[in-house]
Each structure stands twice: as structure tokens, then as C-alpha cells.
Amino acid sequence: MPASPHSGHIAPLDIMTFNLRYASASTPHSWAERRPVTRQLLRRESPHLIGTQGASTSNCATLSRTLAQATRGSAPAVKEAATVNSRPSSTTRAASPPLKGKLVDSWTRAAKRGEQYGTWHGYEQPVPGGVRIDWILTSPDVITRYAAVNLHCDQGRYPSDHLPVQAVIALPQPGRL
């Protein structure tokens, strides 16, 4: 990858964190109803990297197909690389002790930001200035150029009860980590 204008950093990556909510068959807000809106969002944004919460096998299959189509087949299949969760449950594990205190919120470190919205909206109108409960955390040496909460919806239908958070970051060159 080419170096970015920030000395010692690789060209920027577009990343997204997205609480997909489970693939429920119950209406309203079933996965069948939300899947087309999720596809629209992913095709429009086409992130290089996406971190999910609440993703089922069905959710991940949709992500993989949609991202592959959006990038003309050059996107790798969606795979779980690691699980880090601030609220561990029976299906997740907590952040390991070496990570605690070593990550920073990309939103607060961003050179530019979109308007802040509460990221949990429960399928209601998003609240400007609301509390962000969905974050993108990075190591301190990552440069965050831009961060935003994505308000995508189609005719009042949202892809999830959480709004995705996105950031454009520049990673340090290998060997500088």
C-alpha cells in the first residue's frame, strides 16, 4: 500500500462497526425486512473492514455476498478475526487484560467528525447529540481522519436498532506498531 501524507502511515482504510441485531423472523424489524436496507447501506459505503455485533450465520452470509458484489468480487469472505466485547455474555469473551487502557476512541481522536447521534435508536428517529454506545477503538498510533454515525434508512426502515459508526483511519507502517 502507498504511504499516506502522514509520515509513517499506510493509505487510509474505511472501517465500520455495525450492530446488526440478530436475524429474527419476528415482525416488525425482521431480518427479511432489514436485509434489503442492510444491502443498500453496504453497497453505498463498501467499507474495507467491518466489525459486527449480533451477527448470525444468515447476517454474515448477507454481508459476504453484498460486499463481494459491491467490490466486484474482490472482497474476501466475511470471517471472524477476533471477538472483543465490553459486555461479555455466554457467547463472547471480555477484552483481555493487555488491551484494557491501551485503546482509544476514534471519534474523540478524529480530525473531522460528522454530527453526533445516539447510536441506539430502537428503530425510532435518531437523536442528535445522543449517547454513542457503539465505538471504533484503535491503538493510539492510528490516525483517525474522519468519524461519523451513519443515518442510512430507506422509507423509514433502518437496517438495525443501532446506527453504524464509521471512520477513515491510517495505520502505522509495519514495524512501527
PyRosetta script that sets phi, psi and omega in degrees:
from pyrosetta import init, pose_from_sequence

init()
pose = pose_from_sequence("MPASPHSGHIAPLDIMTFNLRYASASTPHSWAERRPVTRQLLRRESPHLIGTQGASTSNCATLSRTLAQATRGSAPAVKEAATVNSRPSSTTRAASPPLKGKLVDSWTRAAKRGEQYGTWHGYEQPVPGGVRIDWILTSPDVITRYAAVNLHCDQGRYPSDHLPVQAVIALPQPGRL")
pose.set_psi(1, 145.1)
pose.set_omega(1, 177.1)
pose.set_phi(2, -72.0)
pose.set_psi(2, 153.0)
pose.set_omega(2, 177.7)
pose.set_phi(3, -73.0)
pose.set_psi(3, 149.6)
pose.set_omega(3, 177.1)
pose.set_phi(4, -84.9)
pose.set_psi(4, 169.8)
pose.set_omega(4, 176.8)
pose.set_phi(5, -60.0)
pose.set_psi(5, -21.5)
pose.set_omega(5, 176.7)
pose.set_phi(6, -80.4)
pose.set_psi(6, 112.2)
pose.set_omega(6, -176.5)
pose.set_phi(7, -49.7)
pose.set_psi(7, 132.1)
pose.set_omega(7, 176.3)
pose.set_phi(8, 82.9)
pose.set_psi(8, 9.4)
pose.set_omega(8, -180.0)
pose.set_phi(9, -121.5)
pose.set_psi(9, 147.6)
pose.set_omega(9, 178.6)
pose.set_phi(10, -80.4)
pose.set_psi(10, 157.4)
pose.set_omega(10, 178.3)
pose.set_phi(11, -49.4)
pose.set_psi(11, 152.4)
pose.set_omega(11, -172.2)
pose.set_phi(12, -65.6)
pose.set_psi(12, 152.0)
pose.set_omega(12, 174.9)
pose.set_phi(13, -118.9)
pose.set_psi(13, 138.5)
pose.set_omega(13, 173.1)
pose.set_phi(14, -94.0)
pose.set_psi(14, 120.7)
pose.set_omega(14, -178.1)
pose.set_phi(15, -124.4)
pose.set_psi(15, 156.6)
pose.set_omega(15, -177.7)
pose.set_phi(16, -143.1)
pose.set_psi(16, 140.7)
pose.set_omega(16, 167.4)
pose.set_phi(17, -113.5)
pose.set_psi(17, 136.5)
pose.set_omega(17, -169.6)
pose.set_phi(18, -145.8)
pose.set_psi(18, 111.3)
pose.set_omega(18, 173.8)
pose.set_phi(19, -81.7)
pose.set_psi(19, 101.7)
pose.set_omega(19, -173.1)
pose.set_phi(20, -75.0)
pose.set_psi(20, -18.2)
pose.set_omega(20, -171.3)
pose.set_phi(21, 65.9)
pose.set_psi(21, 148.2)
pose.set_omega(21, -176.4)
pose.set_phi(22, -61.0)
pose.set_psi(22, 161.7)
pose.set_omega(22, -176.2)
pose.set_phi(23, -86.4)
pose.set_psi(23, 66.7)
pose.set_omega(23, -177.7)
pose.set_phi(24, -73.4)
pose.set_psi(24, 148.0)
pose.set_omega(24, 174.0)
pose.set_phi(25, -94.0)
pose.set_psi(25, -6.7)
pose.set_omega(25, -177.4)
pose.set_phi(26, -76.4)
pose.set_psi(26, 136.6)
pose.set_omega(26, 175.8)
pose.set_phi(27, -99.4)
pose.set_psi(27, 155.2)
pose.set_omega(27, -5.5)
pose.set_phi(28, -74.9)
pose.set_psi(28, 170.2)
pose.set_omega(28, 176.2)
pose.set_phi(29, 72.7)
pose.set_psi(29, 31.0)
pose.set_omega(29, 175.5)
pose.set_phi(30, -68.2)
pose.set_psi(30, 162.7)
pose.set_omega(30, 178.2)
pose.set_phi(31, -63.3)
pose.set_psi(31, -35.8)
pose.set_omega(31, 177.8)
pose.set_phi(32, -61.3)
pose.set_psi(32, -34.5)
pose.set_omega(32, 177.7)
pose.set_phi(33, -77.6)
pose.set_psi(33, -34.2)
pose.set_omega(33, -175.9)
pose.set_phi(34, -87.2)
pose.set_psi(34, -23.5)
pose.set_omega(34, -176.0)
pose.set_phi(35, -56.5)
pose.set_psi(35, -45.9)
pose.set_omega(35, 179.0)
pose.set_phi(36, -62.2)
pose.set_psi(36, -35.9)
pose.set_omega(36, 179.3)
pose.set_phi(37, -71.1)
pose.set_psi(37, -36.5)
pose.set_omega(37, 175.9)
pose.set_phi(38, -63.3)
pose.set_psi(38, -44.1)
pose.set_omega(38, 177.7)
pose.set_phi(39, -59.8)
pose.set_psi(39, -45.3)
pose.set_omega(39, 178.4)
pose.set_phi(40, -56.7)
pose.set_psi(40, -47.9)
pose.set_omega(40, -179.2)
pose.set_phi(41, -58.7)
pose.set_psi(41, -49.6)
pose.set_omega(41, -176.1)
pose.set_phi(42, -68.7)
pose.set_psi(42, -36.6)
pose.set_omega(42, 176.9)
pose.set_phi(43, -65.9)
pose.set_psi(43, -39.0)
pose.set_omega(43, -179.5)
pose.set_phi(44, -70.3)
pose.set_psi(44, -43.7)
pose.set_omega(44, -174.6)
pose.set_phi(45, -87.4)
pose.set_psi(45, -38.2)
pose.set_omega(45, 179.5)
pose.set_phi(46, 43.6)
pose.set_psi(46, 61.3)
pose.set_omega(46, -177.6)
pose.set_phi(47, -66.4)
pose.set_psi(47, 149.4)
pose.set_omega(47, 174.4)
pose.set_phi(48, -69.4)
pose.set_psi(48, -34.1)
pose.set_omega(48, -175.7)
pose.set_phi(49, -140.8)
pose.set_psi(49, 134.1)
pose.set_omega(49, 177.9)
pose.set_phi(50, -131.1)
pose.set_psi(50, 131.8)
pose.set_omega(50, 174.3)
pose.set_phi(51, -108.8)
pose.set_psi(51, 132.9)
pose.set_omega(51, -176.0)
pose.set_phi(52, -119.2)
pose.set_psi(52, 160.0)
pose.set_omega(52, 171.0)
pose.set_phi(53, -134.5)
pose.set_psi(53, 143.4)
pose.set_omega(53, 177.7)
pose.set_phi(54, 74.3)
pose.set_psi(54, 15.3)
pose.set_omega(54, -176.9)
pose.set_phi(55, -81.4)
pose.set_psi(55, 132.6)
pose.set_omega(55, 174.9)
pose.set_phi(56, -100.7)
pose.set_psi(56, 178.1)
pose.set_omega(56, 176.2)
pose.set_phi(57, -58.8)
pose.set_psi(57, -41.1)
pose.set_omega(57, 178.9)
pose.set_phi(58, -64.5)
pose.set_psi(58, -43.9)
pose.set_omega(58, 177.3)
pose.set_phi(59, -59.0)
pose.set_psi(59, -47.4)
pose.set_omega(59, -176.7)
pose.set_phi(60, -65.9)
pose.set_psi(60, -36.3)
pose.set_omega(60, 177.3)
pose.set_phi(61, -62.8)
pose.set_psi(61, -41.8)
pose.set_omega(61, 177.2)
pose.set_phi(62, -63.8)
pose.set_psi(62, -43.8)
pose.set_omega(62, 178.5)
pose.set_phi(63, -58.7)
pose.set_psi(63, -48.4)
pose.set_omega(63, -176.7)
pose.set_phi(64, -61.4)
pose.set_psi(64, -48.9)
pose.set_omega(64, 179.8)
pose.set_phi(65, -62.9)
pose.set_psi(65, -45.1)
pose.set_omega(65, -176.9)
pose.set_phi(66, -65.0)
pose.set_psi(66, -45.2)
pose.set_omega(66, -179.6)
pose.set_phi(67, -67.5)
pose.set_psi(67, -36.8)
pose.set_omega(67, 177.1)
pose.set_phi(68, -63.7)
pose.set_psi(68, -41.3)
pose.set_omega(68, 178.0)
pose.set_phi(69, -67.8)
pose.set_psi(69, -40.4)
pose.set_omega(69, -177.7)
pose.set_phi(70, -66.1)
pose.set_psi(70, -28.8)
pose.set_omega(70, -178.5)
pose.set_phi(71, -106.7)
pose.set_psi(71, 18.3)
pose.set_omega(71, 179.8)
pose.set_phi(72, 56.6)
pose.set_psi(72, 41.7)
pose.set_omega(72, 173.8)
pose.set_phi(73, 83.8)
pose.set_psi(73, -0.3)
pose.set_omega(73, -177.1)
pose.set_phi(74, -87.6)
pose.set_psi(74, -5.8)
pose.set_omega(74, -179.5)
pose.set_phi(75, -81.0)
pose.set_psi(75, 137.1)
pose.set_omega(75, 176.0)
pose.set_phi(76, -70.7)
pose.set_psi(76, 162.2)
pose.set_omega(76, 177.2)
pose.set_phi(77, -62.6)
pose.set_psi(77, 150.3)
pose.set_omega(77, 178.1)
pose.set_phi(78, -71.9)
pose.set_psi(78, 126.9)
pose.set_omega(78, 179.6)
pose.set_phi(79, -135.1)
pose.set_psi(79, 152.5)
pose.set_omega(79, 174.1)
pose.set_phi(80, -84.4)
pose.set_psi(80, 121.2)
pose.set_omega(80, 178.6)
pose.set_phi(81, -93.9)
pose.set_psi(81, -39.3)
pose.set_omega(81, -179.0)
pose.set_phi(82, -162.6)
pose.set_psi(82, 158.5)
pose.set_omega(82, 176.3)
pose.set_phi(83, -122.5)
pose.set_psi(83, 120.1)
pose.set_omega(83, 174.1)
pose.set_phi(84, -129.6)
pose.set_psi(84, 125.8)
pose.set_omega(84, -174.1)
pose.set_phi(85, -141.5)
pose.set_psi(85, 131.7)
pose.set_omega(85, 178.5)
pose.set_phi(86, -80.1)
pose.set_psi(86, -13.0)
pose.set_omega(86, 178.0)
pose.set_phi(87, -125.7)
pose.set_psi(87, 79.0)
pose.set_omega(87, -176.1)
pose.set_phi(88, -63.9)
pose.set_psi(88, 146.1)
pose.set_omega(88, 175.3)
pose.set_phi(89, -130.7)
pose.set_psi(89, -167.1)
pose.set_omega(89, -179.3)
pose.set_phi(90, -68.0)
pose.set_psi(90, -17.1)
pose.set_omega(90, -177.7)
pose.set_phi(91, -108.9)
pose.set_psi(91, 2.4)
pose.set_omega(91, 179.4)
pose.set_phi(92, -130.9)
pose.set_psi(92, 168.7)
pose.set_omega(92, 176.0)
pose.set_phi(93, -123.9)
pose.set_psi(93, 150.4)
pose.set_omega(93, -177.1)
pose.set_phi(94, -73.2)
pose.set_psi(94, 159.6)
pose.set_omega(94, 174.7)
pose.set_phi(95, -56.9)
pose.set_psi(95, 134.5)
pose.set_omega(95, -178.7)
pose.set_phi(96, -68.4)
pose.set_psi(96, 150.3)
pose.set_omega(96, -177.7)
pose.set_phi(97, -51.1)
pose.set_psi(97, -36.5)
pose.set_omega(97, 179.8)
pose.set_phi(98, -63.5)
pose.set_psi(98, -21.4)
pose.set_omega(98, -180.0)
pose.set_phi(99, -83.9)
pose.set_psi(99, -28.2)
pose.set_omega(99, -176.1)
pose.set_phi(100, -60.0)
pose.set_psi(100, 128.8)
pose.set_omega(100, 178.6)
pose.set_phi(101, 80.7)
pose.set_psi(101, 0.4)
pose.set_omega(101, -177.5)
pose.set_phi(102, -111.4)
pose.set_psi(102, 3.0)
pose.set_omega(102, 179.2)
pose.set_phi(103, -114.9)
pose.set_psi(103, 151.4)
pose.set_omega(103, -179.8)
pose.set_phi(104, -124.0)
pose.set_psi(104, 154.6)
pose.set_omega(104, 179.2)
pose.set_phi(105, -78.3)
pose.set_psi(105, 117.3)
pose.set_omega(105, -178.4)
pose.set_phi(106, -61.3)
pose.set_psi(106, -29.2)
pose.set_omega(106, 179.8)
pose.set_phi(107, -61.2)
pose.set_psi(107, -49.6)
pose.set_omega(107, -176.8)
pose.set_phi(108, -73.0)
pose.set_psi(108, -21.6)
pose.set_omega(108, -179.6)
pose.set_phi(109, -93.2)
pose.set_psi(109, -5.5)
pose.set_omega(109, -174.6)
pose.set_phi(110, -67.8)
pose.set_psi(110, 138.6)
pose.set_omega(110, 175.7)
pose.set_phi(111, -65.7)
pose.set_psi(111, -35.5)
pose.set_omega(111, 176.6)
pose.set_phi(112, -136.9)
pose.set_psi(112, 148.5)
pose.set_omega(112, 179.5)
pose.set_phi(113, -136.4)
pose.set_psi(113, 150.0)
pose.set_omega(113, 167.4)
pose.set_phi(114, -77.6)
pose.set_psi(114, 179.3)
pose.set_omega(114, 178.0)
pose.set_phi(115, -66.5)
pose.set_psi(115, 141.0)
pose.set_omega(115, 178.6)
pose.set_phi(116, -79.6)
pose.set_psi(116, 135.9)
pose.set_omega(116, 174.6)
pose.set_phi(117, -130.4)
pose.set_psi(117, 154.2)
pose.set_omega(117, 170.3)
pose.set_phi(118, -65.0)
pose.set_psi(118, 129.6)
pose.set_omega(118, -174.3)
pose.set_phi(119, -82.8)
pose.set_psi(119, -20.9)
pose.set_omega(119, 171.2)
pose.set_phi(120, -97.3)
pose.set_psi(120, 119.3)
pose.set_omega(120, -177.2)
pose.set_phi(121, -122.6)
pose.set_psi(121, -6.7)
pose.set_omega(121, 176.3)
pose.set_phi(122, 56.8)
pose.set_psi(122, 33.3)
pose.set_omega(122, -179.9)
pose.set_phi(123, 69.3)
pose.set_psi(123, 13.9)
pose.set_omega(123, 175.4)
pose.set_phi(124, -99.8)
pose.set_psi(124, 176.2)
pose.set_omega(124, 177.4)
pose.set_phi(125, -58.5)
pose.set_psi(125, 128.1)
pose.set_omega(125, 178.5)
pose.set_phi(126, -59.0)
pose.set_psi(126, 147.9)
pose.set_omega(126, -175.8)
pose.set_phi(127, -102.6)
pose.set_psi(127, 113.1)
pose.set_omega(127, 175.9)
pose.set_phi(128, -61.0)
pose.set_psi(128, 138.1)
pose.set_omega(128, 179.4)
pose.set_phi(129, 76.0)
pose.set_psi(129, 3.7)
pose.set_omega(129, -178.9)
pose.set_phi(130, -69.8)
pose.set_psi(130, 177.3)
pose.set_omega(130, -176.6)
pose.set_phi(131, -79.3)
pose.set_psi(131, 130.6)
pose.set_omega(131, 174.0)
pose.set_phi(132, -86.9)
pose.set_psi(132, 117.5)
pose.set_omega(132, 174.9)
pose.set_phi(133, -108.0)
pose.set_psi(133, -0.3)
pose.set_omega(133, 177.0)
pose.set_phi(134, -116.6)
pose.set_psi(134, 127.5)
pose.set_omega(134, -173.2)
pose.set_phi(135, -131.3)
pose.set_psi(135, 162.8)
pose.set_omega(135, 166.2)
pose.set_phi(136, -117.1)
pose.set_psi(136, 116.9)
pose.set_omega(136, -179.6)
pose.set_phi(137, -103.1)
pose.set_psi(137, 141.6)
pose.set_omega(137, 179.0)
pose.set_phi(138, -135.1)
pose.set_psi(138, 169.4)
pose.set_omega(138, 171.2)
pose.set_phi(139, -74.8)
pose.set_psi(139, 156.3)
pose.set_omega(139, -175.1)
pose.set_phi(140, -61.2)
pose.set_psi(140, -23.2)
pose.set_omega(140, -177.9)
pose.set_phi(141, -84.8)
pose.set_psi(141, -2.1)
pose.set_omega(141, 175.2)
pose.set_phi(142, -80.5)
pose.set_psi(142, 135.3)
pose.set_omega(142, 177.0)
pose.set_phi(143, -94.7)
pose.set_psi(143, 125.6)
pose.set_omega(143, 175.1)
pose.set_phi(144, -101.6)
pose.set_psi(144, 115.2)
pose.set_omega(144, -178.5)
pose.set_phi(145, -83.0)
pose.set_psi(145, -37.3)
pose.set_omega(145, -176.2)
pose.set_phi(146, -152.5)
pose.set_psi(146, 142.9)
pose.set_omega(146, 174.4)
pose.set_phi(147, -137.7)
pose.set_psi(147, 144.7)
pose.set_omega(147, -179.0)
pose.set_phi(148, -155.5)
pose.set_psi(148, 156.1)
pose.set_omega(148, 170.2)
pose.set_phi(149, -98.0)
pose.set_psi(149, 128.8)
pose.set_omega(149, -176.0)
pose.set_phi(150, -91.5)
pose.set_psi(150, 122.6)
pose.set_omega(150, -176.1)
pose.set_phi(151, -96.4)
pose.set_psi(151, 16.5)
pose.set_omega(151, -173.6)
pose.set_phi(152, -53.4)
pose.set_psi(152, 129.9)
pose.set_omega(152, 170.0)
pose.set_phi(153, -151.2)
pose.set_psi(153, 162.4)
pose.set_omega(153, 178.4)
pose.set_phi(154, -129.4)
pose.set_psi(154, 112.8)
pose.set_omega(154, 179.7)
pose.set_phi(155, 52.3)
pose.set_psi(155, 44.5)
pose.set_omega(155, 177.5)
pose.set_phi(156, 81.5)
pose.set_psi(156, -0.6)
pose.set_omega(156, 179.9)
pose.set_phi(157, -100.3)
pose.set_psi(157, 128.4)
pose.set_omega(157, 179.8)
pose.set_phi(158, -103.5)
pose.set_psi(158, 152.7)
pose.set_omega(158, 178.4)
pose.set_phi(159, -72.0)
pose.set_psi(159, -17.8)
pose.set_omega(159, -178.4)
pose.set_phi(160, -159.2)
pose.set_psi(160, 170.8)
pose.set_omega(160, 173.8)
pose.set_phi(161, -83.1)
pose.set_psi(161, -1.6)
pose.set_omega(161, 173.3)
pose.set_phi(162, -116.8)
pose.set_psi(162, 145.6)
pose.set_omega(162, 174.6)
pose.set_phi(163, -88.8)
pose.set_psi(163, 137.1)
pose.set_omega(163, 177.1)
pose.set_phi(164, -66.4)
pose.set_psi(164, 147.2)
pose.set_omega(164, 172.3)
pose.set_phi(165, -108.1)
pose.set_psi(165, 136.1)
pose.set_omega(165, -179.0)
pose.set_phi(166, -127.9)
pose.set_psi(166, 152.9)
pose.set_omega(166, 177.2)
pose.set_phi(167, -148.3)
pose.set_psi(167, 150.3)
pose.set_omega(167, 170.7)
pose.set_phi(168, -108.7)
pose.set_psi(168, 117.3)
pose.set_omega(168, -175.4)
pose.set_phi(169, -122.3)
pose.set_psi(169, 160.2)
pose.set_omega(169, 170.9)
pose.set_phi(170, -122.9)
pose.set_psi(170, 122.5)
pose.set_omega(170, -179.7)
pose.set_phi(171, -85.0)
pose.set_psi(171, 151.5)
pose.set_omega(171, 175.4)
pose.set_phi(172, -66.0)
pose.set_psi(172, 151.9)
pose.set_omega(172, 174.5)
pose.set_phi(173, -60.2)
pose.set_psi(173, 146.8)
pose.set_omega(173, 176.0)
pose.set_phi(174, -54.1)
pose.set_psi(174, 143.7)
pose.set_omega(174, -178.3)
pose.set_phi(175, 90.9)
pose.set_psi(175, -11.7)
pose.set_omega(175, 179.4)
pose.set_phi(176, -105.8)
pose.set_psi(176, 1.2)
pose.set_omega(176, -176.5)
pose.set_phi(177, -68.3)
pose.dump_pdb("model.pdb")
